[in-house]
């Protein structure tokens, strides 16, 4: 057995051990529950807009603030996790998430509602990037699939939460739904955090640090330049990704299909995204994270082009399914790239910063799509706008792939 797969430290902290897999299960559950902060407002958006009497752009701006909070939380919580371990920062995140939901349900004005959603985004971020960075400490040979499975909690939540939120809204209104969600997060997530009390040893981190140093040399880029390019790519791909994910419910309502059909498409999209994320993890363990990112980006662009061409009910279901299968593995690849090209001891901070860039893209794309709709009365140009941003992402990944190929050829 290679050293990286042997027991490290005391207290049963074994890389790829039974405990590592149990920790992964707990992380997936936390990610599934905590991801409600991303998806619940997508369902409530048309009703909130009508209740407060605001424009679609202003209603979309609330989601943008949620994503701003999510991105900031990923960096802050990830930094604290690198220094103090993951449990204490995540407890603070869960408390923030619960309080944000309760405050949003009681908010008397759009401004206060938006500020409450900023808290929701910050708290929800603890259930994504910090968990992904943490689980990478517990796996070596199967790190790609472990990170992919961990990140699937967000999409699993995206498949489960929309119909639940829609049911709560139909029964008691969106305000009561917000309050119930906040209480549910507190009751379920705090006990699950006890599963993450153990901390990894140091043997595997050293091995992966050496691996990261070796692979980084293959690109021949300054680490700051590489990280900057990855952040730009993250923004670009998620501006494109946000159009269907954030606006599909409102899009279906505008087409006369109803919000329920839109919620079903969102659940289908994100449910199939789980398959995409796990499949991408398996592929990345074989062909590498950069190549897998390129494949996912190209296929996402193809799906966006189909959205711009067809708006029938059946085609939208089919395209939403394809979109989920194509784009689900994109964001986890950025976390894997950090592990491949940067020291693992910086994983929490760097993954948090990179995830923040993807969230900036989601926030920017959600707002841009709302503005385009207000200006044109249609989402067709918004889909094309997303496609252009997607092409920028593809160009950056191609550049990095070419650098890697060139360096390997002359090594």
C-alpha positions as CSV (number, residue, x, y, z in Angstrom):
1,X,0.0,0.0,0.0
2,X,1.4,3.4,-0.9
3,X,2.2,5.8,1.9
4,X,-0.5,8.2,0.9
5,X,-3.1,5.6,1.5
6,X,-1.9,4.4,4.9
7,X,-3.0,5.5,8.3
8,X,-1.8,9.0,9.1
9,X,-1.8,10.5,12.6
10,X,-3.8,9.0,15.5
11,X,-7.5,8.6,16.4
12,X,-8.2,6.5,13.3
13,X,-7.6,9.3,10.8
14,X,-7.1,7.1,7.8
15,X,-7.0,8.4,4.2
16,X,-9.7,6.6,2.2
17,X,-10.7,4.6,5.2
18,X,-14.2,3.7,6.3
19,X,-14.4,6.9,8.3
20,X,-13.3,8.9,5.2
21,X,-16.3,7.5,3.3
22,X,-18.7,8.2,6.3
23,X,-17.3,11.7,6.4
24,X,-18.1,12.0,2.7
25,X,-21.7,10.8,3.3
26,X,-22.1,13.4,6.1
27,X,-20.7,16.1,3.8
28,X,-23.1,15.2,1.0
29,X,-26.1,15.4,3.5
30,X,-24.9,18.8,4.7
31,X,-24.4,20.0,1.1
32,X,-27.9,18.8,0.2
33,X,-29.6,20.5,3.0
34,X,-27.6,23.7,3.0
35,X,-27.9,24.2,-0.8
36,X,-31.5,25.3,-0.2
37,X,-30.1,28.8,0.1
38,X,-29.3,28.7,-3.6
39,X,-32.5,27.2,-4.9
40,X,-35.4,28.3,-2.8
41,X,-35.6,31.9,-4.2
42,X,-35.6,30.6,-7.8
43,X,-39.0,29.1,-7.0
44,X,-40.3,32.1,-5.0
45,X,-39.0,34.8,-7.4
46,X,-42.3,35.4,-9.4
47,X,-44.3,35.6,-6.2
48,X,-41.9,37.8,-4.4
49,X,-41.8,40.1,-7.4
50,X,-45.6,40.4,-7.4
51,X,-45.8,40.8,-3.7
52,X,-43.3,43.7,-3.5
53,X,-44.4,45.1,-6.9
54,X,-40.8,45.3,-8.3
55,X,-39.4,44.7,-11.8
56,X,-37.9,41.4,-12.9
57,X,-34.4,43.0,-12.8
58,X,-34.8,44.1,-9.2
59,X,-36.3,40.7,-8.3
60,X,-33.3,39.1,-9.9
61,X,-31.0,41.4,-8.0
62,X,-32.1,39.7,-4.8
63,X,-30.6,36.4,-6.1
64,X,-27.5,38.3,-7.1
65,X,-27.1,39.5,-3.5
66,X,-27.6,35.9,-2.3
67,X,-24.8,34.8,-4.6
68,X,-22.6,37.7,-3.4
69,X,-23.1,36.4,0.1
70,X,-22.4,32.9,-1.0
71,X,-19.1,33.9,-2.7
72,X,-17.9,36.0,0.3
73,X,-18.8,33.2,2.7
74,X,-16.9,30.6,0.7
75,X,-13.7,32.7,1.1
76,X,-14.2,33.7,4.8
77,X,-15.3,30.3,5.9
78,X,-12.7,28.5,3.8
79,X,-10.0,30.7,5.4
80,X,-11.1,30.0,8.9
81,X,-11.3,26.3,8.1
82,X,-7.7,26.2,7.0
83,X,-6.7,27.8,10.3
84,X,-9.1,26.3,12.9
85,X,-10.7,23.2,11.3
86,X,-14.0,23.0,9.6
87,X,-16.5,22.4,12.4
88,X,-16.6,25.8,14.2
89,X,-16.8,27.9,11.0
90,X,-19.6,25.7,9.7
91,X,-21.6,26.0,12.9
92,X,-21.4,29.8,12.4
93,X,-22.5,29.3,8.8
94,X,-25.5,27.2,9.8
95,X,-26.7,29.7,12.4
96,X,-26.3,32.5,9.8
97,X,-28.3,30.5,7.3
98,X,-31.2,29.8,9.7
99,X,-31.4,33.4,10.9
100,X,-31.3,34.7,7.3
101,X,-34.3,32.6,6.4
102,X,-36.3,33.6,9.4
103,X,-35.5,37.3,8.7
104,X,-36.4,37.0,5.1
105,X,-39.8,35.6,5.9
106,X,-40.5,38.5,8.2
107,X,-39.0,41.2,5.9
108,X,-41.5,44.1,5.4
109,X,-39.7,45.7,2.4
110,X,-37.7,44.6,-0.7
111,X,-34.5,46.1,0.8
112,X,-34.7,44.2,4.0
113,X,-35.6,41.0,2.1
114,X,-32.6,41.5,-0.1
115,X,-30.3,42.0,3.0
116,X,-31.7,38.8,4.6
117,X,-30.9,36.9,1.4
118,X,-27.4,38.2,1.6
119,X,-27.2,36.4,5.0
120,X,-28.8,33.3,3.4
121,X,-26.1,33.2,0.8
122,X,-23.3,33.6,3.3
123,X,-24.6,30.8,5.5
124,X,-25.3,28.5,2.6
125,X,-21.8,28.8,1.3
126,X,-20.5,26.7,4.2
127,X,-22.3,23.7,2.7
128,X,-20.2,23.8,-0.5
129,X,-16.7,25.0,-1.0
130,X,-15.4,24.4,2.5
131,X,-16.8,20.8,2.5
132,X,-15.2,20.2,-0.9
133,X,-11.8,21.4,0.2
134,X,-12.1,19.4,3.4
135,X,-13.0,16.1,1.8
136,X,-9.9,16.4,-0.5
137,X,-7.7,15.9,2.6
138,X,-9.2,12.5,3.1
139,X,-8.7,10.9,-0.3
140,X,-5.7,10.5,-2.7
141,X,-6.2,7.9,-5.4
142,X,-10.0,8.5,-5.5
143,X,-9.9,12.2,-4.9
144,X,-11.7,13.1,-8.2
145,X,-14.7,10.9,-7.5
146,X,-14.7,12.0,-3.8
147,X,-14.8,15.7,-4.7
148,X,-17.4,15.1,-7.3
149,X,-19.7,13.1,-4.9
150,X,-19.2,15.8,-2.2
151,X,-20.1,18.6,-4.7
152,X,-23.2,16.6,-5.8
153,X,-24.9,17.6,-2.6
154,X,-25.7,21.0,-4.1
155,X,-27.4,19.4,-7.1
156,X,-29.1,16.8,-5.1
157,X,-30.5,19.7,-3.1
158,X,-31.5,21.3,-6.4
159,X,-33.4,18.2,-7.4
160,X,-35.1,17.8,-4.0
161,X,-35.8,21.3,-2.8
162,X,-37.8,23.0,-5.7
163,X,-40.9,20.7,-5.4
164,X,-40.7,20.9,-1.6
165,X,-40.5,24.7,-1.6
166,X,-43.2,24.9,-4.2
167,X,-45.4,22.7,-1.9
168,X,-44.8,24.9,1.1
169,X,-45.5,28.1,-0.9
170,X,-48.8,26.7,-2.2
171,X,-49.8,25.7,1.3
172,X,-48.8,28.7,3.4
173,X,-47.2,31.3,1.1
174,X,-43.6,32.2,0.5
175,X,-43.1,34.0,3.8
176,X,-44.1,30.9,5.9
177,X,-42.0,28.8,3.6
178,X,-38.9,30.9,4.3
179,X,-39.3,30.6,8.1
180,X,-39.9,26.8,8.0
181,X,-36.8,26.3,5.8
182,X,-34.7,28.2,8.3
183,X,-35.8,26.1,11.3
184,X,-35.3,22.9,9.3
185,X,-31.7,23.9,8.5
186,X,-30.9,24.5,12.2
187,X,-32.5,21.3,13.4
188,X,-30.8,19.0,10.8
189,X,-27.4,20.5,10.0
190,X,-26.0,21.2,13.5
191,X,-26.2,17.5,14.6
192,X,-24.6,16.4,11.3
193,X,-21.5,18.6,12.0
194,X,-20.5,16.4,14.8
195,X,-19.5,13.8,12.2
196,X,-16.7,16.1,11.1
197,X,-15.0,16.6,14.4
198,X,-11.9,14.6,13.4
199,X,-9.0,16.4,11.7
200,X,-6.7,14.8,9.1
201,X,-3.1,13.9,9.7
202,X,-0.2,15.5,7.8
203,X,1.3,12.6,5.8
204,X,-1.1,12.7,2.9
205,X,-1.0,16.5,2.7
206,X,2.8,16.4,2.2
207,X,2.4,13.8,-0.6
208,X,-0.2,15.9,-2.4
209,X,1.9,19.1,-2.0
210,X,4.7,17.4,-3.9
211,X,2.3,16.3,-6.6
212,X,0.9,19.8,-6.9
213,X,4.4,21.2,-7.2
214,X,5.3,18.7,-10.0
215,X,2.1,19.2,-12.0
216,X,2.2,23.0,-11.7
217,X,5.6,23.0,-13.4
218,X,3.9,21.4,-16.5
219,X,2.0,24.6,-17.3
220,X,5.0,27.0,-16.9
221,X,2.8,29.8,-15.6
222,X,3.2,32.0,-12.5
223,X,0.8,30.6,-9.9
224,X,-0.9,34.1,-9.6
225,X,-1.4,34.2,-13.4
226,X,-2.8,30.7,-13.5
227,X,-5.2,31.4,-10.6
228,X,-6.3,34.6,-12.2
229,X,-7.1,32.8,-15.5
230,X,-9.0,30.2,-13.6
231,X,-11.1,32.9,-11.8
232,X,-11.9,34.6,-15.1
233,X,-12.9,31.2,-16.6
234,X,-15.1,30.5,-13.5
235,X,-16.9,33.8,-13.9
236,X,-17.5,33.2,-17.6
237,X,-18.8,29.7,-17.4
238,X,-21.2,30.6,-14.6
239,X,-22.6,33.7,-16.3
240,X,-23.7,31.2,-19.0
241,X,-24.8,28.6,-16.4
242,X,-27.0,31.0,-14.5
243,X,-29.5,31.7,-17.3
244,X,-31.3,28.4,-17.3
245,X,-30.7,27.7,-13.6
246,X,-32.0,31.0,-12.3
247,X,-34.6,32.0,-14.9
248,X,-36.1,28.7,-16.1
249,X,-39.1,28.9,-13.7
250,X,-39.9,32.5,-14.7
251,X,-39.2,31.7,-18.4
252,X,-41.8,28.9,-18.3
253,X,-44.3,31.2,-16.5
254,X,-43.8,33.9,-19.2
255,X,-44.4,31.2,-22.0
256,X,-47.7,30.3,-20.3
257,X,-46.5,26.8,-19.1
258,X,-46.7,27.8,-15.4
259,X,-44.2,27.9,-12.6
260,X,-44.8,24.2,-11.7
261,X,-43.5,23.1,-15.1
262,X,-40.5,25.4,-14.6
263,X,-39.8,23.8,-11.2
264,X,-40.0,20.4,-12.7
265,X,-37.5,21.3,-15.4
266,X,-35.2,22.7,-12.7
267,X,-35.4,19.5,-10.7
268,X,-34.8,17.5,-13.8
269,X,-31.8,19.6,-14.7
270,X,-30.2,19.4,-11.3
271,X,-31.1,15.8,-10.7
272,X,-29.3,14.8,-13.9
273,X,-26.5,17.2,-12.9
274,X,-25.7,14.7,-10.1
275,X,-25.0,12.0,-12.7
276,X,-22.8,14.5,-14.5
277,X,-20.8,15.5,-11.4
278,X,-20.1,11.9,-10.4
279,X,-19.3,10.9,-14.0
280,X,-17.0,13.9,-14.3
281,X,-15.1,12.8,-11.2
282,X,-14.5,9.4,-12.6
283,X,-13.4,10.8,-15.9
284,X,-11.1,13.4,-14.2
285,X,-9.3,10.6,-12.3
286,X,-8.4,9.2,-15.7
287,X,-7.9,12.1,-18.2
288,X,-7.3,15.0,-15.8
289,X,-9.2,17.9,-14.5
290,X,-8.4,20.4,-17.3
291,X,-9.5,18.0,-20.0
292,X,-12.7,17.2,-18.2
293,X,-13.5,20.9,-17.6
294,X,-13.0,21.5,-21.4
295,X,-15.4,18.8,-22.3
296,X,-18.1,20.0,-19.9
297,X,-17.7,23.6,-21.1
298,X,-18.1,22.7,-24.8
299,X,-21.3,20.6,-24.1
300,X,-22.8,23.4,-21.9
301,X,-22.4,25.8,-24.8
302,X,-24.2,23.3,-27.1
303,X,-27.1,23.2,-24.7
304,X,-27.4,27.0,-24.4
305,X,-27.5,27.2,-28.2
306,X,-30.4,24.7,-28.2
307,X,-32.3,26.9,-25.6
308,X,-32.0,29.8,-28.0
309,X,-33.6,27.8,-30.8
310,X,-36.5,26.0,-29.2
311,X,-39.2,27.1,-26.6
312,X,-41.8,24.4,-26.9
313,X,-42.7,22.6,-23.7
314,X,-41.4,19.2,-24.7
315,X,-38.1,20.6,-26.2
316,X,-37.6,22.6,-23.0
317,X,-37.8,19.4,-20.9
318,X,-35.4,17.7,-23.2
319,X,-32.9,20.6,-23.3
320,X,-33.1,21.0,-19.6
321,X,-32.2,17.4,-19.1
322,X,-29.3,17.7,-21.6
323,X,-28.1,20.9,-19.8
324,X,-28.0,19.1,-16.5
325,X,-26.0,16.2,-18.0
326,X,-23.6,18.6,-19.7
327,X,-22.8,21.2,-17.1
328,X,-23.1,19.4,-13.8
329,X,-19.4,18.5,-13.6
330,X,-17.9,21.9,-14.5
331,X,-17.7,23.6,-11.1
332,X,-16.1,20.6,-9.2
333,X,-13.3,20.6,-11.8
334,X,-12.1,24.0,-10.5
335,X,-11.7,22.5,-7.0
336,X,-9.8,19.6,-8.5
337,X,-7.6,21.9,-10.5
338,X,-6.7,23.7,-7.2
339,X,-5.6,20.3,-5.8
340,X,-3.6,19.5,-8.9
341,X,-1.7,22.8,-9.2
342,X,-1.5,24.4,-5.8
343,X,-0.4,23.3,-2.3
344,X,-3.2,21.4,-0.4
345,X,-2.6,23.4,2.8
346,X,-4.1,26.4,0.9
347,X,-7.1,24.4,-0.4
348,X,-9.8,26.0,1.8
349,X,-8.8,29.6,0.9
350,X,-8.1,28.9,-2.8
351,X,-11.1,26.8,-3.4
352,X,-13.2,29.4,-1.7
353,X,-11.8,32.2,-3.9
354,X,-12.3,30.2,-7.0
355,X,-15.8,29.2,-6.0
356,X,-16.4,32.9,-5.3
357,X,-15.5,33.6,-8.9
358,X,-18.1,31.1,-10.1
359,X,-20.7,32.6,-7.8
360,X,-19.8,36.1,-9.1
361,X,-20.6,34.7,-12.5
362,X,-23.9,33.2,-11.3
363,X,-24.8,36.5,-9.7
364,X,-23.8,38.6,-12.7
365,X,-25.5,36.3,-15.2
366,X,-28.7,36.2,-13.2
367,X,-28.9,40.0,-13.1
368,X,-27.8,40.5,-16.7
369,X,-30.5,38.0,-17.9
370,X,-33.1,40.0,-15.9
371,X,-32.0,43.3,-17.5
372,X,-32.0,41.8,-21.0
373,X,-35.6,40.5,-20.3
374,X,-36.7,43.9,-19.2
375,X,-35.2,45.6,-22.2
376,X,-36.3,43.1,-24.9
377,X,-39.4,41.3,-23.3
378,X,-37.7,38.0,-24.1
379,X,-35.1,35.6,-22.9
380,X,-33.8,34.6,-26.3
381,X,-31.0,37.3,-26.3
382,X,-30.2,36.3,-22.7
383,X,-29.4,32.7,-23.9
384,X,-27.2,34.1,-26.6
385,X,-25.4,36.4,-24.1
386,X,-24.7,33.3,-22.0
387,X,-23.3,31.5,-25.0
388,X,-20.8,34.3,-25.7
389,X,-19.5,34.1,-22.1
390,X,-19.3,30.4,-22.4
391,X,-17.0,30.8,-25.4
392,X,-14.6,32.9,-23.3
393,X,-14.4,30.1,-20.7
394,X,-13.7,27.6,-23.5
395,X,-10.9,29.8,-24.9
396,X,-9.1,30.0,-21.5
397,X,-9.3,26.3,-20.8
398,X,-8.0,25.6,-24.3
399,X,-5.0,27.9,-23.7
400,X,-4.2,26.1,-20.4
401,X,-4.5,22.7,-22.2
402,X,-2.2,23.9,-24.9
403,X,0.4,25.1,-22.3
404,X,0.3,21.8,-20.6
405,X,0.6,19.8,-23.8
406,X,3.6,22.0,-25.0
407,X,5.4,21.6,-21.7
408,X,4.9,17.9,-21.6
409,X,6.1,17.6,-25.2
410,X,9.4,19.4,-24.5
411,X,9.9,18.0,-21.0
